[in-house]
Amino acid sequence: MLNHTSPTSADSLDNDPYLSARQICDECGFTKPTLYALIRRGLLPQGERVGLKAVRWRRSVIDEARSRLNAGRRTRLDAEV
């Protein structure tokens, strides 16, 4: 039986869409090389394979990673003052 409160239910998937690398770059102001450099450095997560060649990221995962990046940036700036 499907538990409708589980994170895999259809409602939660609709509320947490997949984003392409281009969409992330457009929203964050990154270039693709910068996006993949952040992934290599472990600052952004690797995407989920959704096809033979397609990789996507959940919006919630990207939002959380952006929050951590911004918090780290504020921490470094506070330390410099």
Steps between C-alpha positions, in 0.01 A plus 500: 500500500633844407554734790401846373727671752811326368752704302439280196130577471382674181408820688848551641662427163283769339607747769868413456569511126818394328726777369745475212853637517392789278207586729729498804756718321229745390355526852833521683696703248761224456660386180493126437874467571447676835208269582707189432800644689277548807385139463861374477590699812205343684318832544206389287366144477527282194175474311273201458506311173150515351578350160786352304678834483277741693597617848270715713498644851203532733414863573503432876855359479625804306320742733660334803846506341458868407406578860815327623714685244348834599542424872866412442552820307349707782716317755819577305398863454419536872842359588673761282337795679 
